Amino acid sequence: MQTIFSGIQPSGSVTLGNYIGAMKQFIELQDEYNCFFCIVDQHAITVPQEALELRKNIRSLAALYLAIGLDPEKATLFIQSEVPAHAQAGWMLQCVSYIGELERMTQFKDKSHGKEAVVAGLLTYPPLMAGDILLYNTDLVPVGEDQKQHIELTRDLAERFNKKYREIFTIPDSRIPKDGARIMSLQDPTKKMSKSDPNPKAYIALLDEPKQIEKKIKSAVTDSDGIVKFDKENKPGISNLMTIYSTFSNKSIEEIETQYEGKGYGVFKSDLAEVVLNEILPIQERYYEILNSPKLDEILDAGAEKANKTAYKTVKKMERAMGLGRKRK
């Protein structure tokens, strides 16, 4: 059975884009792969965080993983900072990384642009992400298109380490869903949907109130011709909404075009809101049941124990290959 690793930052609301682009895949993957799903809280602190809020977000994200259908009997769910091997592997991989390749990372450019001072962690977190993945002999990493560059760097670092020291790492591949990999802003459909968008109407959070979700969909930017037709270049707004509809309804784009021929955007948006809520409301119900239950802590404790066993073995191999520590008899 091949191994999958995926991590999501606990840095605020999980959006519809996160759910479609990453989390929705996890349910089908856990039956076919050996899965490690990680809440990457060490990545979150590359930008300022309030401690109590971060802890709240970590627990909230863990509860959401379970609410969407993640089965702890099939998959390992854990918190990154509770497995010390992640920081250890990240440092060792920093030492085989080049400043030039880290400065070329698109996310570093975006997040550092216009800032007077940039913390070193923002530059060096890609090797930590590589460590997250490589510790578990990962074969596949389910990601959105915007993370492809990070997976390529992970592959480069793994190959560089294997060549310079010893063959330790499996070289991972990215797994990008064919549809819905990149959900766009509801207010500016040329930009990716993001929880950091200053306009709250631009994204739907999984924990938004039902009325909020309905209102955001109905106020989503489209165009003036009122024809429900998929055309990413000329009709990005309605095309984005059709992608969301297709993902939640399991209908093809062609079926949706036929269904709404001559009906206009009002009817389409009302139906889209209903389709989205039919899936999200049961998730919200399960989330609130799980959030403050002792069962959540039991699952996270068990996940950390299992992850620690696997990750520790890899870190020790890395240390031996690099000549760190004492030679043991």
C-alpha positions in Angstrom: 0.0 0.0 0.0 1.4 3.4 -1.0 1.8 6.2 1.6 0.1 9.6 1.4 1.0 12.6 3.5 -0.9 15.9 3.6 -0.7 18.9 5.9 -3.0 21.9 6.4 -2.1 25.0 8.5 -4.4 25.9 11.4 -4.4 29.5 10.5 -8.1 30.5 10.5 -11.2 29.3 8.7 -11.1 26.3 6.3 -12.6 27.5 3.1 -14.6 25.8 0.4 -11.4 25.9 -1.7 -9.4 24.0 1.0 -12.2 21.5 1.3 -12.6 20.9 -2.5 -8.9 21.2 -3.4 -7.6 19.0 -0.5 -9.8 17.7 2.3 -12.6 16.2 0.2 -10.1 13.9 -1.4 -9.0 12.5 1.9 -12.1 10.4 2.4 -11.6 8.4 -0.7 -7.8 8.1 -0.2 -8.0 6.6 3.3 -9.4 3.4 1.9 -6.7 3.0 -0.7 -3.5 4.3 0.9 -1.5 4.4 4.1 -2.5 8.0 5.1 -0.8 10.5 7.4 -2.8 13.8 7.8 -0.9 16.5 9.8 -2.0 19.8 11.3 1.1 21.8 10.5 1.1 24.3 13.3 4.9 25.0 13.0 4.3 26.4 9.5 1.6 28.7 10.9 4.1 30.6 13.1 6.0 31.9 10.0 3.6 34.8 10.2 2.4 36.4 13.5 -0.1 34.3 15.6 -1.9 34.9 18.8 -1.1 31.9 21.1 -4.6 31.2 22.4 -6.2 31.7 18.9 -3.6 29.3 17.4 -4.4 26.6 19.9 -8.1 27.0 19.2 -7.6 26.8 15.5 -5.5 23.6 15.9 -8.3 21.9 17.8 -10.9 23.2 15.4 -9.0 21.9 12.3 -8.6 18.4 14.0 -12.4 18.3 14.6 -13.1 19.3 11.0 -10.8 16.5 9.7 -13.0 14.0 11.6 -16.3 15.7 10.8 -15.7 15.4 7.0 -15.3 11.7 7.5 -11.7 10.9 8.3 -11.5 7.5 10.1 -8.7 7.3 12.7 -8.8 3.5 12.3 -7.7 3.9 8.7 -5.7 7.2 8.7 -3.2 8.8 11.1 -4.2 12.3 12.3 -1.7 14.2 14.3 -0.3 17.7 15.2 3.1 18.6 13.7 4.7 20.1 16.8 3.9 16.9 18.8 6.3 15.0 16.6 9.8 16.5 17.2 11.3 14.8 14.2 9.6 17.3 11.9 11.7 20.2 13.2 14.9 18.0 13.2 14.4 16.9 9.6 13.6 20.4 8.6 16.9 21.7 9.9 18.9 18.9 8.2 17.2 19.7 4.9 17.8 23.4 5.3 21.5 22.4 5.3 21.2 20.9 1.8 19.0 23.8 0.5 20.2 26.8 -1.4 19.2 30.4 -0.6 18.6 31.1 -4.3 16.0 28.3 -4.7 14.2 29.3 -1.5 14.0 33.0 -2.6 12.5 31.8 -5.9 9.5 30.2 -4.2 6.3 32.0 -5.3 4.7 31.9 -1.8 7.8 33.5 -0.2 7.7 36.3 -2.8 4.0 36.8 -2.2 4.1 36.9 1.6 7.3 38.9 1.8 6.4 41.5 -0.8 6.3 45.0 0.5 7.3 44.0 4.1 9.9 46.0 5.9 11.2 43.0 7.8 10.7 39.3 7.0 11.3 36.5 9.5 13.8 33.8 8.5 11.2 31.1 8.9 9.2 32.4 6.0 12.2 31.8 3.7 13.2 28.5 5.2 9.9 26.8 5.8 9.9 24.9 2.4 12.6 22.5 3.8 10.4 22.0 6.9 7.6 21.1 4.5 9.9 18.7 2.7 10.8 17.1 6.0 7.1 16.7 6.8 6.6 14.7 3.6 9.9 12.7 3.5 9.7 11.5 7.1 7.0 9.0 6.2 8.4 7.6 3.0 5.6 9.3 1.2 4.7 8.3 -2.3 1.9 10.8 -3.1 1.0 14.3 -1.7 -2.5 15.5 -2.5 -2.2 19.2 -3.2 -3.7 22.1 -5.1 -2.0 23.5 -8.2 -0.5 26.3 -6.2 1.6 23.8 -4.1 3.3 22.1 -7.1 6.4 24.2 -6.7 6.8 23.0 -3.1 6.6 19.4 -4.2 9.2 19.9 -6.9 11.5 21.4 -4.3 10.8 18.5 -2.0 11.8 16.1 -4.8 15.0 18.1 -5.5 16.0 18.1 -1.8 15.3 14.3 -1.5 17.4 13.5 -4.6 20.2 15.8 -3.4 20.3 14.3 0.0 20.2 10.7 -1.4 23.0 11.5 -3.8 25.2 13.4 -1.3 24.8 11.0 1.7 22.8 7.8 1.3 19.6 6.5 -0.4 17.1 7.2 2.4 14.2 9.1 0.9 11.3 7.9 -1.3 10.9 10.6 -4.1 7.2 11.7 -3.8 4.8 12.8 -6.5 2.0 15.3 -6.2 -1.6 14.2 -6.6 -3.7 17.0 -8.1 -7.5 16.4 -8.6 -8.7 16.8 -12.2 -11.6 19.0 -11.2 -11.9 21.6 -8.5 -8.2 21.8 -7.8 -8.3 25.5 -7.7 -11.4 27.3 -6.5 -11.4 31.0 -7.1 -12.6 34.0 -5.2 -16.4 34.7 -5.3 -15.7 38.4 -5.8 -12.6 38.3 -8.0 -12.7 35.0 -10.0 -9.2 35.6 -11.4 -7.7 35.1 -7.9 -7.7 31.9 -5.8 -10.2 31.7 -2.9 -8.3 32.5 0.2 -9.2 32.8 3.9 -6.8 35.8 4.1 -8.9 37.8 1.6 -9.9 41.1 3.3 -13.3 40.8 1.7 -15.3 38.1 3.6 -17.7 37.8 0.7 -14.9 36.4 -1.4 -14.7 33.1 0.3 -17.0 30.5 2.0 -15.8 29.0 5.2 -16.9 25.5 6.1 -18.2 26.8 9.4 -20.1 29.8 8.0 -23.7 30.1 9.1 -26.1 28.6 6.4 -27.6 32.1 5.7 -24.1 33.5 5.2 -23.2 30.7 2.7 -26.4 31.3 0.8 -25.9 35.1 0.8 -22.3 34.8 -0.4 -23.2 32.5 -3.3 -26.0 34.8 -4.4 -23.7 37.8 -4.3 -20.9 36.0 -6.2 -19.6 38.0 -9.2 -20.7 36.6 -12.6 -21.3 38.6 -15.9 -24.1 40.3 -17.6 -25.2 37.8 -20.2 -27.0 35.4 -17.8 -26.0 32.2 -19.7 -24.8 29.3 -17.6 -21.9 28.2 -19.7 -18.4 27.1 -18.8 -15.8 29.4 -20.3 -12.9 30.1 -17.9 -11.3 32.8 -19.9 -14.4 34.9 -20.9 -16.8 33.9 -18.1 -14.5 33.2 -15.0 -17.2 33.9 -12.4 -19.9 31.5 -13.6 -17.2 28.9 -14.6 -15.9 29.0 -11.0 -19.5 28.5 -9.6 -20.1 25.6 -12.0 -16.9 23.9 -10.8 -18.2 24.1 -7.3 -21.6 22.8 -8.4 -20.0 19.9 -10.3 -17.8 18.9 -7.3 -20.7 18.9 -4.8 -23.3 17.3 -7.2 -21.1 14.9 -9.0 -22.6 16.2 -12.3 -20.4 16.9 -15.3 -20.1 20.5 -16.5 -22.0 19.4 -19.7 -24.9 18.1 -17.6 -25.0 21.4 -15.7 -25.0 23.5 -18.9 -27.9 21.4 -20.2 -29.8 21.6 -16.9 -29.7 25.4 -16.7 -30.1 26.2 -20.4 -32.3 29.3 -20.6 -32.7 29.5 -16.8 -30.3 32.3 -15.9 -28.0 32.9 -12.9 -30.7 33.5 -10.2 -32.1 30.0 -10.4 -28.6 28.5 -10.8 -27.2 30.3 -7.7 -30.2 29.3 -5.6 -29.7 25.6 -6.6 -26.0 25.9 -6.0 -26.5 27.2 -2.4 -28.8 24.2 -1.8 -26.3 21.7 -3.2 -23.5 23.1 -1.1 -25.5 23.3 2.1 -26.7 19.7 1.7 -23.1 18.6 2.1 -21.8 21.2 4.6 -24.6 21.2 7.2 -24.0 17.5 8.3 -20.3 18.3 8.5 -21.0 21.3 10.8 -23.3 19.1 13.0 -20.6 16.4 13.4 -17.9 19.1 14.0 -19.7 20.6 17.0 -20.3 17.1 18.5 -16.5 16.3 18.2 -14.9 19.6 19.1 -15.0 19.4 22.9 -15.2 15.7 23.3 -12.4 13.7 25.0 -12.5 11.4 22.0 -10.7 14.1 20.0 -7.8 14.1 22.4 -7.6 10.3 22.4 -7.4 10.3 18.6 -4.7 13.0 18.5 -2.7 11.2 21.2 -2.8 8.0 19.3 -1.9 9.7 16.0 1.1 11.5 17.6 2.4 8.1 19.0 2.1 6.4 15.6 3.6 9.3 13.7 6.5 9.6 16.2 7.5 5.9 15.7 7.7 6.3 11.9 9.3 9.7 11.9 11.9 8.9 14.5 13.3 6.0 12.4 13.7 8.3 9.4 15.4 11.1 11.4 17.9 8.6 12.9 18.8 7.4 9.4 19.3 11.0 8.3 21.5 11.8 11.3 23.6 8.7 10.7 24.0 9.5 7.0 25.2 13.0 7.8 27.5 11.9 10.6 25.6 13.5 13.5 25.9 12.3 17.1 28.0 9.4 18.4 28.4 6.1 16.8 26.5 3.5 18.7 27.7 -0.1 19.2 
